[in-house]
């Protein structure tokens, strides 16, 4: 039996009233999924600056985060936490076999944890699960049955991760903050690169997100910050040696290149660079092999 801990970063109502309302659906869906699963599932939350005692008793509240993106971008008015601080808090306070991280507006279907255990039993040591988008009109806890029943629309972004707790010792997300692009792609690079047998689930009916928008408006200041932060940490990630474990990489060429080009969370430039790097490596091997054969 696995011990699985699910961590989310929760917020206070004065930070973002609409997101706080969405958060209540996430929390209730986690409680329902925990009841549905017979495995050892722990629910944890971590917050910035202060403690909110309004969480259900099923949740363990970890020590509050002390930093935000304002420590790195003084001109912003938003105290968005850093994903690395969330992961470090889990590393310091949580003991488990596998860690689940989702954004706070990701709703779980009741069979989520049971399905996670199924895929882990198949030999996968990491899962990256894409959400399905559902109607904006479904926004109350009473709407959860309809949210579960609705046939969702696919979303290309990475926002749900399951991986071994041991990876926390190696993952470094730098100063990337929550709520802004590059958090998902950054964590995906680490998880796909460090895991031995990861599984990408782009269209599984396991998570939901309210709203049909794929690329919402962004905060240009924090977008640039996260982009720079991702480019810095990317230099430390062994992604090139492990790109064969990334989504679509092993599909026939150029089908894999086409799918990378369609997905805004993946870099076509990286794929082409990896392809040429791999071809050069194979060519070098073949030429060296011919050279060594001359020594017979």
KELOPA-612684 format. One record per residue: residue number from 1; residue in three letters; y, z, x of N, C-alpha, C in turn. Coordinates in steps of 0.02 Angstrom, whole numbers, plus 50000, padded with zeros to 5 digits. Example, Ala and Ser with C-alpha at 12.3 -4.5 7.8 and 13.67 -1.06 7.14 Angstrom:
% KELOPA-612684
SITE num residuo    ny    nz    nx   cay   caz   cax    cy    cz    cx
SITE   1     ALA 49716 50390 50660 49775 50390 50615 49835 50390 50660
SITE   2     SER 49888 50354 50642 49947 50357 50684 50002 50394 50645
% end
This chain:
% KELOPA-612684
SITE num residuo    ny    nz    nx   cay   caz   cax    cy    cz    cx
SITE   1     UNK 49940 50000 50042 50000 50000 50000 50062 50000 50044
SITE   2     UNK 50109 49956 50028 50171 49953 50067 50221 50004 50042
SITE   3     UNK 50262 50027 50089 50320 50066 50070 50380 50020 50076
SITE   4     UNK 50413 50007 50020 50468 49959 50017 50531 49995 49996
SITE   5     UNK 50584 49985 50033 50649 50013 50016 50698 49957 50002
SITE   6     UNK 50733 49963 49946 50783 49913 49926 50852 49945 49934
SITE   7     UNK 50895 49914 49973 50962 49941 49984 51015 49892 49958
SITE   8     UNK 51065 49920 49924 51122 49880 49902 51186 49918 49919
SITE   9     UNK 51239 49881 49925 51305 49912 49935 51340 49915 49868
SITE  10     UNK 51349 49975 49841 51382 49982 49776 51456 49995 49785
SITE  11     UNK 51494 49982 49733 51567 49990 49736 51590 50039 49682
SITE  12     UNK 51654 50057 49684 51685 50100 49635 51724 50058 49585
SITE  13     UNK 51732 50081 49524 51764 50039 49472 51834 50017 49489
SITE  14     UNK 51872 50059 49527 51941 50039 49543 51944 49984 49595
SITE  15     UNK 51888 49971 49630 51888 49918 49681 51886 49849 49648
SITE  16     UNK 51844 49842 49597 51837 49777 49563 51802 49790 49497
SITE  17     UNK 51840 49793 49443 51813 49813 49378 51759 49765 49354
SITE  18     UNK 51770 49700 49363 51721 49651 49340 51657 49655 49380
SITE  19     UNK 51663 49661 49446 51604 49666 49488 51567 49732 49475
SITE  20     UNK 51604 49784 49461 51573 49848 49445 51530 49842 49382
SITE  21     UNK 51554 49804 49334 51515 49793 49273 51451 49754 49288
SITE  22     UNK 51457 49703 49331 51398 49665 49352 51349 49711 49389
SITE  23     UNK 51377 49756 49428 51335 49801 49467 51290 49843 49422
SITE  24     UNK 51315 49862 49363 51275 49903 49317 51213 49865 49295
SITE  25     UNK 51217 49799 49287 51159 49759 49270 51109 49758 49327
SITE  26     UNK 51135 49751 49388 51092 49752 49447 51053 49817 49452
SITE  27     UNK 51089 49873 49444 51057 49938 49450 51003 49948 49397
SITE  28     UNK 51018 49929 49335 50969 49937 49281 50909 49891 49294
SITE  29     UNK 50920 49831 49319 50864 49785 49332 50820 49812 49388
SITE  30     UNK 50849 49845 49437 50809 49876 49491 50766 49932 49464
SITE  31     UNK 50795 49971 49418 50756 50026 49388 50697 49998 49348
SITE  32     UNK 50708 49945 49311 50655 49915 49271 50600 49886 49315
SITE  33     UNK 50621 49852 49369 50572 49821 49414 50531 49874 49450
SITE  34     UNK 50562 49930 49466 50526 49985 49499 50472 50013 49452
SITE  35     UNK 50489 50021 49388 50441 50046 49339 50382 49998 49330
SITE  36     UNK 50396 49933 49338 50346 49882 49326 50295 49879 49383
SITE  37     UNK 50315 49901 49443 50274 49893 49503 50239 49958 49521
SITE  38     UNK 50176 49953 49542 50137 50012 49559 50144 50031 49633
SITE  39     UNK 50180 49991 49672 50189 50006 49743 50240 50062 49752
SITE  40     UNK 50246 50085 49814 50294 50137 49832 50362 50105 49844
SITE  41     UNK 50404 50105 49793 50470 50073 49796 50524 50126 49796
SITE  42     UNK 50569 50123 49846 50626 50168 49849 50690 50129 49839
SITE  43     UNK 50735 50156 49798 50799 50124 49784 50853 50163 49818
SITE  44     UNK 50894 50129 49859 50947 50163 49895 51012 50124 49887
SITE  45     UNK 51067 50161 49894 51134 50131 49889 51177 50161 49944
SITE  46     UNK 51224 50121 49968 51272 50144 50017 51340 50119 49996
SITE  47     UNK 51391 50161 50006 51459 50145 49983 51509 50155 50039
SITE  48     UNK 51565 50123 50030 51619 50130 50079 51663 50190 50063
SITE  49     UNK 51675 50230 50112 51727 50282 50112 51710 50345 50072
SITE  50     UNK 51691 50337 50008 51679 50397 49968 51616 50391 49928
SITE  51     UNK 51596 50447 49899 51532 50451 49863 51544 50447 49788
SITE  52     UNK 51503 50405 49755 51504 50399 49682 51440 50431 49656
SITE  53     UNK 51447 50486 49620 51388 50521 49594 51361 50491 49530
SITE  54     UNK 51387 50434 49509 51367 50405 49445 51304 50363 49447
SITE  55     UNK 51270 50360 49504 51210 50319 49508 51151 50354 49474
SITE  56     UNK 51103 50316 49448 51044 50347 49417 51005 50389 49467
SITE  57     UNK 50965 50435 49441 50929 50481 49484 50875 50446 49526
SITE  58     UNK 50855 50386 49507 50806 50349 49546 50834 50326 49613
SITE  59     UNK 50900 50327 49621 50932 50302 49681 50947 50359 49730
SITE  60     UNK 50934 50345 49794 50955 50390 49847 51020 50362 49875
SITE  61     UNK 51071 50404 49877 51136 50383 49903 51141 50401 49977
SITE  62     UNK 51149 50350 50019 51152 50361 50091 51223 50381 50112
SITE  63     UNK 51231 50406 50173 51298 50426 50197 51348 50368 50191
SITE  64     UNK 51410 50382 50174 51459 50329 50163 51477 50291 50227
SITE  65     UNK 51496 50229 50218 51517 50187 50274 51588 50205 50294
SITE  66     UNK 51601 50202 50358 51667 50224 50383 51712 50166 50403
SITE  67     UNK 51684 50106 50410 51725 50049 50431 51726 49997 50375
SITE  68     UNK 51776 49954 50378 51780 49896 50334 51808 49838 50374
SITE  69     UNK 51814 49781 50342 51840 49722 50377 51913 49732 50398
SITE  70     UNK 51947 49779 50367 52016 49793 50385 52022 49817 50457
SITE  71     UNK 51968 49845 50484 51968 49866 50554 51973 49806 50601
SITE  72     UNK 51955 49747 50575 51955 49686 50616 52008 49637 50593
SITE  73     UNK 52027 49640 50529 52078 49596 50502 52131 49639 50468
SITE  74     UNK 52178 49666 50505 52227 49713 50476 52269 49682 50420
SITE  75     UNK 52276 49616 50419 52319 49584 50369 52288 49579 50300
SITE  76     UNK 52223 49592 50295 52192 49588 50229 52202 49653 50191
SITE  77     UNK 52204 49648 50124 52211 49707 50082 52143 49731 50056
SITE  78     UNK 52089 49698 50076 52023 49712 50048 51982 49754 50097
SITE  79     UNK 51956 49809 50073 51914 49853 50114 51840 49835 50106
SITE  80     UNK 51823 49773 50123 51754 49751 50116 51712 49779 50173
SITE  81     UNK 51654 49810 50157 51611 49837 50210 51581 49781 50253
SITE  82     UNK 51555 49801 50310 51520 49755 50355 51445 49758 50341
SITE  83     UNK 51413 49701 50338 51342 49699 50325 51304 49735 50381
SITE  84     UNK 51329 49732 50443 51295 49766 50498 51295 49841 50487
SITE  85     UNK 51349 49869 50460 51352 49941 50447 51302 49960 50392
SITE  86     UNK 51293 49917 50343 51243 49930 50290 51173 49932 50320
SITE  87     UNK 51158 49883 50363 51092 49880 50395 51082 49938 50443
SITE  88     UNK 51134 49956 50480 51128 50013 50526 51117 50078 50488
SITE  89     UNK 51149 50085 50431 51140 50144 50390 51067 50149 50366
SITE  90     UNK 51039 50091 50348 50968 50090 50328 50923 50109 50387
SITE  91     UNK 50939 50083 50446 50898 50098 50505 50899 50172 50521
SITE  92     UNK 50956 50204 50511 50964 50275 50529 50936 50322 50476
SITE  93     UNK 50931 50300 50414 50916 50346 50359 50854 50328 50318
SITE  94     UNK 50823 50271 50332 50769 50248 50289 50706 50237 50330
SITE  95     UNK 50650 50261 50305 50585 50247 50336 50543 50207 50286
SITE  96     UNK 50523 50148 50305 50485 50105 50260 50449 50052 50301
SITE  97     UNK 50406 50013 50268 50373 49956 50300 50417 49894 50295
SITE  98     UNK 50445 49883 50235 50487 49825 50224 50552 49847 50191
SITE  99     UNK 50606 49812 50210 50671 49824 50181 50691 49765 50138
SITE 100     UNK 50718 49779 50079 50746 49727 50036 50821 49736 50036
SITE 101     UNK 50857 49682 50049 50929 49683 50043 50950 49629 49994
SITE 102     UNK 50991 49647 49944 51020 49598 49899 51094 49613 49891
SITE 103     UNK 51132 49561 49875 51202 49572 49856 51204 49612 49791
SITE 104     UNK 51259 49647 49780 51260 49695 49724 51264 49661 49655
SITE 105     UNK 51275 49595 49653 51277 49561 49588 51213 49521 49576
SITE 106     UNK 51161 49535 49613 51097 49501 49604 51052 49542 49559
SITE 107     UNK 51033 49514 49503 50992 49547 49453 50919 49530 49466
SITE 108     UNK 50876 49581 49466 50804 49570 49476 50769 49560 49410
SITE 109     UNK 50719 49515 49410 50675 49510 49352 50624 49567 49356
SITE 110     UNK 50594 49587 49300 50550 49646 49301 50491 49640 49350
SITE 111     UNK 50467 49580 49362 50409 49572 49407 50430 49561 49480
SITE 112     UNK 50493 49573 49497 50518 49557 49565 50476 49592 49619
SITE 113     UNK 50472 49659 49617 50437 49695 49670 50362 49678 49671
SITE 114     UNK 50332 49669 49613 50262 49650 49611 50251 49582 49644
SITE 115     UNK 50297 49536 49632 50292 49470 49664 50303 49474 49739
SITE 116     UNK 50350 49516 49760 50361 49526 49832 50297 49550 49865
SITE 117     UNK 50264 49599 49834 50201 49626 49862 50148 49571 49864
SITE 118     UNK 50146 49530 49813 50097 49475 49812 50106 49430 49873
SITE 119     UNK 50167 49409 49886 50180 49363 49943 50168 49398 50010
SITE 120     UNK 50183 49462 50014 50168 49498 50076 50093 49501 50087
SITE 121     UNK 50055 49510 50033 49982 49511 50039 49953 49443 50059
SITE 122     UNK 49991 49390 50050 49970 49324 50070 49980 49312 50145
SITE 123     UNK 50008 49361 50179 50017 49355 50251 50088 49341 50274
SITE 124     UNK 50135 49338 50228 50205 49327 50246 50237 49394 50266
SITE 125     UNK 50277 49391 50319 50310 49453 50342 50384 49453 50327
SITE 126     UNK 50408 49403 50291 50478 49401 50269 50485 49352 50212
SITE 127     UNK 50532 49366 50167 50546 49322 50110 50621 49313 50105
SITE 128     UNK 50642 49251 50093 50711 49237 50077 50710 49203 50008
SITE 129     UNK 50740 49237 49959 50733 49216 49889 50801 49196 49861
SITE 130     UNK 50806 49135 49838 50869 49111 49809 50873 49130 49735
SITE 131     UNK 50933 49144 49713 50943 49165 49644 50945 49105 49597
SITE 132     UNK 50941 49120 49533 50951 49071 49481 51013 49091 49440
SITE 133     UNK 51053 49041 49425 51116 49053 49389 51104 49051 49314
SITE 134     UNK 51135 49099 49278 51129 49102 49205 51198 49105 49175
SITE 135     UNK 51201 49099 49110 51263 49092 49073 51311 49151 49083
SITE 136     UNK 51375 49135 49088 51427 49185 49097 51431 49232 49036
SITE 137     UNK 51409 49209 48978 51415 49249 48917 51367 49308 48917
SITE 138     UNK 51317 49308 48960 51269 49362 48964 51293 49412 49017
SITE 139     UNK 51326 49465 48995 51358 49508 49044 51350 49583 49030
SITE 140     UNK 51310 49600 48979 51300 49671 48963 51228 49691 48975
SITE 141     UNK 51218 49757 48985 51150 49781 48996 51104 49763 48938
SITE 142     UNK 51132 49761 48877 51092 49742 48818 51070 49669 48823
SITE 143     UNK 51102 49629 48865 51085 49559 48872 51029 49546 48923
SITE 144     UNK 51005 49599 48956 50955 49589 49008 50893 49551 48984
SITE 145     UNK 50866 49565 48924 50808 49525 48902 50824 49450 48898
SITE 146     UNK 50884 49433 48876 50904 49362 48874 50914 49334 48943
SITE 147     UNK 50941 49375 48988 50950 49353 49058 50883 49338 49090
SITE 148     UNK 50833 49380 49076 50766 49369 49102 50734 49306 49071
SITE 149     UNK 50748 49295 49007 50715 49240 48971 50747 49173 48986
SITE 150     UNK 50812 49171 49002 50846 49108 49011 50818 49070 49071
SITE 151     UNK 50810 49005 49063 50789 48962 49118 50850 48951 49163
SITE 152     UNK 50850 48984 49220 50908 48981 49263 50915 48915 49301
SITE 153     UNK 50974 48906 49330 50988 48847 49370 50986 48866 49444
SITE 154     UNK 50960 48822 49486 50951 48836 49556 51018 48847 49591
SITE 155     UNK 51017 48888 49642 51076 48902 49683 51055 48897 49757
SITE 156     UNK 51096 48864 49799 51075 48853 49868 51087 48911 49915
SITE 157     UNK 51125 48961 49894 51144 49015 49941 51090 49066 49951
SITE 158     UNK 51092 49100 50009 51044 49152 50026 51074 49220 50009
SITE 159     UNK 51041 49258 49965 51070 49322 49946 51017 49375 49932
SITE 160     UNK 50954 49362 49947 50901 49410 49937 50852 49404 49996
SITE 161     UNK 50843 49459 50031 50802 49458 50092 50752 49516 50091
SITE 162     UNK 50691 49500 50112 50638 49550 50120 50612 49541 50192
SITE 163     UNK 50614 49594 50232 50591 49587 50301 50567 49654 50327
SITE 164     UNK 50531 49652 50382 50506 49714 50412 50563 49757 50438
SITE 165     UNK 50557 49821 50429 50609 49867 50451 50620 49861 50526
SITE 166     UNK 50567 49844 50564 50573 49839 50637 50626 49789 50658
SITE 167     UNK 50640 49739 50616 50690 49689 50635 50760 49718 50641
SITE 168     UNK 50772 49775 50609 50838 49805 50612 50859 49822 50684
SITE 169     UNK 50810 49832 50728 50825 49848 50797 50855 49787 50834
SITE 170     UNK 50841 49727 50808 50863 49666 50843 50920 49630 50808
SITE 171     UNK 50926 49639 50743 50977 49604 50705 51046 49631 50722
SITE 172     UNK 51092 49586 50737 51162 49604 50749 51206 49555 50711
SITE 173     UNK 51236 49578 50658 51279 49536 50616 51352 49541 50634
SITE 174     UNK 51368 49575 50689 51436 49578 50713 51484 49607 50661
SITE 175     UNK 51540 49574 50652 51591 49599 50605 51593 49559 50540
SITE 176     UNK 51539 49525 50523 51536 49488 50459 51540 49537 50401
SITE 177     UNK 51584 49524 50354 51593 49570 50298 51559 49544 50236
SITE 178     UNK 51547 49589 50189 51516 49572 50125 51565 49535 50080
SITE 179     UNK 51537 49498 50032 51579 49466 49982 51611 49401 50003
SITE 180     UNK 51597 49377 50064 51628 49317 50091 51572 49275 50122
SITE 181     UNK 51577 49207 50117 51525 49165 50148 51511 49183 50221
SITE 182     UNK 51450 49165 50241 51421 49174 50308 51379 49238 50314
SITE 183     UNK 51383 49282 50265 51337 49340 50267 51265 49316 50256
SITE 184     UNK 51255 49273 50206 51188 49250 50190 51159 49206 50245
SITE 185     UNK 51198 49158 50269 51173 49113 50320 51161 49150 50385
SITE 186     UNK 51204 49200 50400 51194 49239 50461 51130 49279 50459
SITE 187     UNK 51118 49315 50404 51058 49355 50398 50996 49310 50394
SITE 188     UNK 51002 49252 50362 50946 49206 50359 50927 49181 50428
SITE 189     UNK 50976 49167 50470 50961 49145 50539 50920 49198 50575
SITE 190     UNK 50939 49261 50568 50901 49314 50600 50831 49321 50572
SITE 191     UNK 50825 49322 50506 50760 49334 50474 50712 49277 50488
SITE 192     UNK 50734 49215 50481 50690 49158 50495 50671 49156 50569
SITE 193     UNK 50717 49174 50612 50704 49169 50684 50657 49224 50709
SITE 194     UNK 50665 49285 50683 50628 49342 50710 50561 49353 50675
SITE 195     UNK 50553 49330 50615 50490 49341 50578 50437 49291 50601
SITE 196     UNK 50375 49311 50597 50320 49268 50619 50300 49217 50565
SITE 197     UNK 50300 49238 50503 50278 49194 50449 50322 49202 50387
SITE 198     UNK 50386 49183 50393 50432 49192 50336 50418 49141 50281
SITE 199     UNK 50437 49159 50220 50428 49114 50163 50496 49106 50128
SITE 200     UNK 50514 49045 50116 50576 49029 50080 50559 49011 50009
SITE 201     UNK 50589 49045 49961 50576 49034 49890 50641 49011 49856
SITE 202     UNK 50654 48945 49855 50718 48920 49829 50723 48918 49753
SITE 203     UNK 50665 48919 49719 50667 48909 49647 50620 48956 49610
SITE 204     UNK 50609 49015 49638 50566 49064 49606 50606 49102 49553
SITE 205     UNK 50574 49119 49499 50608 49154 49445 50605 49229 49458
SITE 206     UNK 50640 49251 49511 50637 49320 49532 50704 49355 49531
SITE 207     UNK 50759 49318 49538 50826 49348 49536 50872 49305 49494
SITE 208     UNK 50924 49338 49466 50972 49304 49424 51043 49322 49447
SITE 209     UNK 51089 49278 49430 51160 49290 49444 51201 49265 49385
SITE 210     UNK 51246 49307 49361 51288 49288 49304 51340 49237 49327
SITE 211     UNK 51344 49181 49291 51393 49130 49307 51361 49069 49339
SITE 212     UNK 51384 49010 49322 51354 48948 49344 51387 48919 49406
SITE 213     UNK 51441 48950 49430 51478 48924 49486 51436 48930 49550
SITE 214     UNK 51437 48877 49591 51401 48877 49654 51446 48896 49712
SITE 215     UNK 51506 48867 49714 51552 48879 49769 51619 48904 49740
SITE 216     UNK 51624 48969 49727 51685 48997 49697 51743 48996 49747
SITE 217     UNK 51804 49008 49723 51861 49011 49769 51851 49063 49823
SITE 218     UNK 51877 49050 49882 51866 49095 49939 51932 49124 49963
SITE 219     UNK 51927 49179 49997 51984 49209 50031 51990 49175 50100
SITE 220     UNK 52039 49132 50111 52042 49093 50173 52045 49135 50236
SITE 221     UNK 52080 49192 50232 52087 49235 50291 52019 49265 50311
SITE 222     UNK 51984 49292 50262 51920 49323 50277 51865 49271 50288
SITE 223     UNK 51873 49212 50258 51825 49158 50271 51827 49139 50345
SITE 224     UNK 51888 49131 50372 51895 49114 50443 51867 49169 50487
SITE 225     UNK 51880 49232 50467 51853 49288 50506 51777 49286 50508
SITE 226     UNK 51745 49278 50450 51672 49277 50448 51644 49216 50485
SITE 227     UNK 51679 49160 50480 51656 49100 50515 51656 49112 50591
SITE 228     UNK 51710 49141 50616 51713 49155 50688 51660 49207 50708
SITE 229     UNK 51652 49258 50666 51602 49309 50681 51532 49280 50682
SITE 230     UNK 51517 49234 50635 51451 49203 50634 51441 49160 50696
SITE 231     UNK 51491 49122 50715 51485 49079 50774 51472 49121 50837
SITE 232     UNK 51500 49182 50839 51488 49226 50896 51415 49252 50897
SITE 233     UNK 51391 49276 50840 51323 49305 50840 51271 49250 50846
SITE 234     UNK 51287 49190 50824 51239 49135 50826 51216 49121 50897
SITE 235     UNK 51260 49134 50945 51242 49123 51015 51188 49171 51039
SITE 236     UNK 51178 49226 51003 51128 49276 51022 51063 49269 50982
SITE 237     UNK 51063 49225 50932 51004 49217 50889 50959 49162 50917
SITE 238     UNK 50894 49174 50925 50849 49122 50951 50830 49071 50897
SITE 239     UNK 50880 49042 50865 50867 48998 50807 50839 48931 50829
SITE 240     UNK 50860 48905 50886 50838 48838 50907 50763 48836 50920
SITE 241     UNK 50737 48890 50950 50666 48893 50965 50625 48906 50902
SITE 242     UNK 50658 48925 50848 50621 48945 50787 50642 48905 50725
SITE 243     UNK 50677 48850 50735 50703 48814 50677 50646 48783 50635
SITE 244     UNK 50587 48777 50664 50530 48752 50626 50511 48800 50569
SITE 245     UNK 50535 48862 50572 50521 48911 50519 50576 48912 50466
SITE 246     UNK 50629 48873 50476 50684 48870 50429 50667 48825 50370
SITE 247     UNK 50705 48831 50314 50691 48789 50255 50691 48715 50272
SITE 248     UNK 50642 48680 50245 50637 48607 50246 50622 48578 50316
SITE 249     UNK 50622 48618 50369 50619 48591 50437 50556 48550 50449
SITE 250     UNK 50500 48569 50420 50437 48536 50433 50422 48479 50384
SITE 251     UNK 50469 48465 50339 50460 48407 50296 50469 48344 50338
SITE 252     UNK 50441 48287 50314 50447 48225 50354 50520 48205 50364
SITE 253     UNK 50534 48179 50423 50600 48153 50438 50608 48083 50406
SITE 254     UNK 50664 48067 50371 50727 48103 50368 50735 48146 50305
SITE 255     UNK 50679 48158 50268 50683 48199 50208 50711 48268 50224
SITE 256     UNK 50690 48297 50281 50714 48363 50299 50789 48362 50315
SITE 257     UNK 50811 48309 50350 50882 48302 50365 50923 48295 50301
SITE 258     UNK 50898 48258 50253 50932 48247 50190 50942 48314 50153
SITE 259     UNK 50890 48355 50151 50894 48418 50116 50941 48467 50152
SITE 260     UNK 50941 48466 50217 50988 48508 50254 51060 48486 50239
SITE 261     UNK 51070 48420 50234 51137 48395 50219 51161 48415 50150
SITE 262     UNK 51114 48421 50103 51133 48439 50034 51148 48514 50027
SITE 263     UNK 51120 48555 50070 51127 48628 50063 51188 48652 50102
SITE 264     UNK 51239 48679 50067 51299 48703 50102 51287 48764 50146
SITE 265     UNK 51230 48796 50139 51215 48855 50179 51181 48837 50245
SITE 266     UNK 51166 48773 50255 51133 48751 50316 51176 48700 50352
SITE 267     UNK 51172 48700 50418 51214 48656 50460 51175 48594 50480
SITE 268     UNK 51198 48536 50456 51166 48473 50475 51172 48462 50551
SITE 269     UNK 51228 48482 50578 51238 48475 50650 51186 48515 50689
SITE 270     UNK 51171 48576 50665 51119 48616 50698 51051 48582 50695
SITE 271     UNK 51036 48552 50637 50972 48520 50629 50965 48460 50676
SITE 272     UNK 51017 48420 50681 51015 48361 50725 51010 48385 50798
SITE 273     UNK 51047 48437 50815 51044 48464 50883 50974 48488 50899
SITE 274     UNK 50943 48523 50850 50875 48547 50860 50826 48489 50866
SITE 275     UNK 50835 48436 50825 50790 48379 50827 50791 48346 50896
SITE 276     UNK 50851 48334 50922 50857 48304 50988 50830 48350 51042
SITE 277     UNK 50844 48415 51035 50818 48463 51083 50742 48462 51083
SITE 278     UNK 50711 48458 51025 50639 48457 51018 50610 48393 51046
SITE 279     UNK 50642 48336 51031 50619 48272 51058 50623 48271 51134
SITE 280     UNK 50677 48297 51162 50684 48299 51235 50630 48342 51266
SITE 281     UNK 50615 48397 51234 50564 48442 51260 50495 48408 51259
SITE 282     UNK 50480 48372 51205 50416 48337 51201 50413 48280 51252
SITE 283     UNK 50469 48244 51259 50470 48189 51308 50461 48215 51379
SITE 284     UNK 50494 48271 51394 50488 48301 51460 50416 48322 51473
SITE 285     UNK 50383 48349 51422 50312 48368 51429 50269 48307 51444
SITE 286     UNK 50279 48253 51406 50238 48193 51415 50248 48162 51484
SITE 287     UNK 50311 48160 51506 50325 48131 51571 50296 48174 51627
SITE 288     UNK 50301 48240 51619 50271 48284 51669 50196 48278 51670
SITE 289     UNK 50167 48269 51610 50095 48263 51606 50071 48200 51643
SITE 290     UNK 50107 48145 51634 50091 48084 51671 50098 48095 51746
SITE 291     UNK 50148 48133 51764 50159 48148 51835 50101 48189 51863
SITE 292     UNK 50080 48240 51826 50025 48282 51851 49959 48244 51853
SITE 293     UNK 49952 48195 51808 49890 48156 51807 49883 48114 51870
SITE 294     UNK 49939 48100 51903 49936 48061 51965 49905 48101 52022
SITE 295     UNK 49897 48166 52011 49869 48208 52064 49794 48212 52062
SITE 296     UNK 49763 48178 52014 49689 48179 52009 49658 48148 52071
% end
